[in-house]
Amino acid sequence: MGDPESDFNLKVILVSFKQCLTEDGQVLLDHYITSWKGLVRFLNSLGAIFSFISKDVVSKLQIMEGLRNSPQGEHYTSLQSMVAYEVGNKLVDIDRRSRPRYPNSGCRTVLRLHRALRWLQLFLEGLRTSPEDASTSTLCSDAYNTTLAAYHSWIIRQAVTVAFCTLPTRKVFLEAMNVGSSEQAVEMLGEALPFIENVYDISQKLYAEHSLLDLP
Ligand SMILES: CCCCCCCCCCCCC/C=C/[C@@H](O)[C@H](COP(=O)(O)O)NC(=O)CCCCCCCCCCCCCCC
């Protein structure tokens, strides 16, 4: 049996996104939730300053687990079946002007995680392709500003900016991925990032086809 600590590394988490996809392009929710739990564990290992972020992710994962374990759970097997069920039965708040009726719908909850996955993809790609002396906090906030920032209030953007400033240097960060030297971590990112990219692209297409990308 493997040592749980040495098994815990960013490669294992990124590769776990591969399990989310079936051959016919379904995104399996149980695996999606498990992969996100791995990311939360990694985020927690970076320090208490990120706990306001991980708490938000945990609460969203709890919503999804609640739906999955509910009597309607079979409709939450995949993102595709969830969208078909919630949209088909009008269980999603589409209109920003109306009073929210389904603030915990699966579609809007996954959308928040989905947008964050794009941030992660851009940030890790930035780390992978940047020079040795690149600033982690700049890479992180550049990725944030082109993805999540547009959806966050001023106060959250300020809190996030402060948290980014505490990030370690690129080398230390790459080593914290627990896959060996910083060079090995860069190599790992090249191999493993396509797994989250695939999940992101398929989810994005699904949400776009159903006009769900702006759910309030
Ligand atoms: C490595 C540093 C990690 C920095 C993470 C950057 C992302 C910043 C996200 C800030 C979220 C702030 C908390 C609250 C957010 C919510 O308001 C907001 C909207 O939700 P609502 O519509 O229900 O109100 N929630 C969200 O947008 C979801 C945010 C989810 C953020 C997930 C961050 C995942 C981090 C995984 C990190 C793994 C580290 C890997 C890097 C090597």
The ligand as an SDF file (V2000), in Angstrom:
LIG
                    3D

 42 41  0  0  0  0  0  0  0  0999 V2000
   -2.9860   29.0200   -5.0030 C   0  0  0  0  0  0  0  0  0  0  0  0
   -3.8090   30.0650   -4.4640 C   0  0  0  0  0  0  0  0  0  0  0  0
   -5.2500   29.8080   -4.5600 C   0  0  0  0  0  0  0  0  0  0  0  0
   -5.9900   31.0070   -4.9000 C   0  0  0  0  0  0  0  0  0  0  0  0
   -7.3850   30.7430   -5.3520 C   0  0  0  0  0  0  0  0  0  0  0  0
   -7.8120   31.7330   -6.3680 C   0  0  0  0  0  0  0  0  0  0  0  0
   -9.2350   31.7930   -6.5970 C   0  0  0  0  0  0  0  0  0  0  0  0
   -9.8620   32.9060   -5.8570 C   0  0  0  0  0  0  0  0  0  0  0  0
  -11.2670   32.6070   -5.5360 C   0  0  0  0  0  0  0  0  0  0  0  0
  -11.7980   33.4850   -4.4580 C   0  0  0  0  0  0  0  0  0  0  0  0
  -13.0580   32.9610   -3.8880 C   0  0  0  0  0  0  0  0  0  0  0  0
  -13.4770   33.7740   -2.7150 C   0  0  0  0  0  0  0  0  0  0  0  0
  -14.5430   33.1620   -1.8650 C   0  0  0  0  0  0  0  0  0  0  0  0
  -15.9740   33.3950   -2.2320 C   0  0  0  0  0  0  0  0  0  0  0  0
  -16.4470   33.2940   -3.3920 C   0  0  0  0  0  0  0  0  0  0  0  0
  -17.8750   33.3390   -3.7630 C   0  0  0  0  0  0  0  0  0  0  0  0
  -18.4680   34.5950   -3.5600 O   0  0  0  0  0  0  0  0  0  0  0  0
  -17.9120   32.9720   -5.2180 C   0  0  0  0  0  0  0  0  0  0  0  0
  -19.2910   33.0640   -5.8130 C   0  0  0  0  0  0  0  0  0  0  0  0
  -20.1320   32.1500   -5.1990 O   0  0  0  0  0  0  0  0  0  0  0  0
  -21.6640   32.5550   -4.9700 P   0  0  0  0  0  0  0  0  0  0  0  0
  -22.2150   32.9870   -6.2860 O   0  0  0  0  0  0  0  0  0  0  0  0
  -22.3080   31.3130   -4.4130 O   0  0  0  0  0  0  0  0  0  0  0  0
  -21.6400   33.6940   -3.9650 O   0  0  0  0  0  0  0  0  0  0  0  0
  -17.3800   31.6260   -5.3600 N   0  0  0  0  0  0  0  0  0  0  0  0
  -16.6080   31.2950   -6.3810 C   0  0  0  0  0  0  0  0  0  0  0  0
  -16.3790   32.0350   -7.3230 O   0  0  0  0  0  0  0  0  0  0  0  0
  -15.9900   29.9220   -6.3500 C   0  0  0  0  0  0  0  0  0  0  0  0
  -14.5400   30.1250   -6.0880 C   0  0  0  0  0  0  0  0  0  0  0  0
  -13.8070   28.8760   -6.0140 C   0  0  0  0  0  0  0  0  0  0  0  0
  -12.3500   29.1120   -5.9010 C   0  0  0  0  0  0  0  0  0  0  0  0
  -11.6290   27.8460   -6.0220 C   0  0  0  0  0  0  0  0  0  0  0  0
  -10.1910   27.9650   -5.9100 C   0  0  0  0  0  0  0  0  0  0  0  0
   -9.5960   26.6280   -6.1420 C   0  0  0  0  0  0  0  0  0  0  0  0
   -8.2940   26.5380   -5.6340 C   0  0  0  0  0  0  0  0  0  0  0  0
   -7.6460   25.2410   -5.9100 C   0  0  0  0  0  0  0  0  0  0  0  0
   -6.2390   25.5170   -5.6370 C   0  0  0  0  0  0  0  0  0  0  0  0
   -5.3880   24.4020   -5.8150 C   0  0  0  0  0  0  0  0  0  0  0  0
   -4.0470   24.9450   -5.8270 C   0  0  0  0  0  0  0  0  0  0  0  0
   -3.3440   24.4860   -6.9810 C   0  0  0  0  0  0  0  0  0  0  0  0
   -2.2980   25.4170   -7.3480 C   0  0  0  0  0  0  0  0  0  0  0  0
   -1.0420   24.7450   -7.4790 C   0  0  0  0  0  0  0  0  0  0  0  0
  1  2  1  0
  2  3  1  0
  3  4  1  0
  4  5  1  0
  5  6  1  0
  6  7  1  0
  7  8  1  0
  8  9  1  0
  9 10  1  0
 10 11  1  0
 11 12  1  0
 12 13  1  0
 13 14  1  0
 14 15  2  0
 15 16  1  0
 16 17  1  0
 16 18  1  0
 18 19  1  0
 18 25  1  0
 19 20  1  0
 20 21  1  0
 21 22  2  0
 21 23  1  0
 21 24  1  0
 25 26  1  0
 26 27  2  0
 26 28  1  0
 28 29  1  0
 29 30  1  0
 30 31  1  0
 31 32  1  0
 32 33  1  0
 33 34  1  0
 34 35  1  0
 35 36  1  0
 36 37  1  0
 37 38  1  0
 38 39  1  0
 39 40  1  0
 40 41  1  0
 41 42  1  0
M  END
$$$$
